[in-house]
Amino acid sequence: MRSLNPTAAGALLAAIGVALGAFGAHALRERLGPGALANFETGVRYQMYAALALIALGLQSGQRRAPGLLLAGAVIFSGTLYVLSLTGLRWLGAVTPVGGALLIAGFVVAALDARRR
């Protein structure tokens, strides 16, 4: 199995985040209510945080565990917020914290691995 390239994953996640941010700002502003738009924007913001962290982790040796956690967290956290915003499927709000927990775990593991080096 091929291992995750954090720099490439982060760059791709950032590119998608910029595209989704522009989509939200231009195409969704008139279509979504303020709450749904705020949820969408939160998804974009946290996706970008994870993307930048992945790029930074890709520049460090010894960061093997955190990138996968951050990528999974960003996909689940931001993805559920995007779908929730666009569809109104409220049950996705129960899944979103799983992504948030994975993001937190990824940052904690990154800090622990950096400390060990």
N, C-alpha and C positions, 0 to 999 in steps of 0.2 A: 504494500500500500504506500502511496506517495504521501509524504508529510506536507503539512500546510506551510505555504510560504507567507509569513505574516505581512511582509511588505506588499506583495502583490495583492493579497486579500484586502489589506487596508486601503490600498489605492483604488481597487475596484469598489469597495464599500463606500469610499468617499465620493467617487464619481457618481454612483447611484444616488447617494445622499444629496449631492448638488442638483441632480436632475429632478429628484422628488421634491426638493425644496422649491425649485423653480415652478414645478407643476402645481404645488400647493399654493404658491404665491399668486400665480397667474390664472390657472384653470379652475382652482377650487374656491377661491376667495368669494365668489358670488354664489356658489352652489352649496356650500356647507355652512351650517350655523357656527356661531363663535366657539362653542364647546368642542365640536367635532374638528374645527380648524385648529384649535389649540392642541388637541390630542395629536393631530397629524404633525404639527410643528414640533411637538415634544419628541415624536418618533424620529424625525429628521435630526434634531439636535443630538439625541443620544446615539444615533447611528454614526454621526460625525465624530463624537467623542471616541467611540469604539474604533472607528477607522483610523483616527490619528494615533491612538494608542497602539494599534496593530502595526502601523508604519514604524513607530518608535521602537517597538519590541523587535521588529525585524532587523533593526540595526544593532541589536545586542545579542551576544552569544549566550547560550544557556537558558533562553526563554522558550521552552518547549511546551509547557502545560498551559500557560496563560492565554496564548493566542486562540486556541480552540474554544476556551471558555468565553472569551470576549466575542468571538465571531458568532457562536451559538446564542449568546445573550443578546447581541444586537439583532440577529435575525428574528428571534422570538419576541423580544421586547418591542422593537420598532415595527416588525411585521404585524403583530397583533394590533398595535395602535393604528397602523394604516388601514387594515381591514375593518377595524371597529369604526374608524372615522368615515369610511366610504360606504359601509353597509349598515351600520347601526346594530350589528350583532353584539348585544351587550354581554353575552356569556364570555366573549373573548377577554373582557376585563379581568376575569379570574385567571387567565393564562399569562397575562402580561407580567405579573410579579415573578413568575418563573424566569423569564428573561432578565428581569432586573436583578434577581439573585445570582444568575450566572455572570452578569456583568460585574457585580460586586466581587464575586469569587475570583473572576479573572484579574481584577485589579489587585486584590489581596495576594493572590498567587504570584503575580508579577513582582510585587513588592518583596515578598519572601524570597523569591528566586534571585532578585537583584541584590538583596541583602547577603545571601549566601556567597555571592561572588565577591 
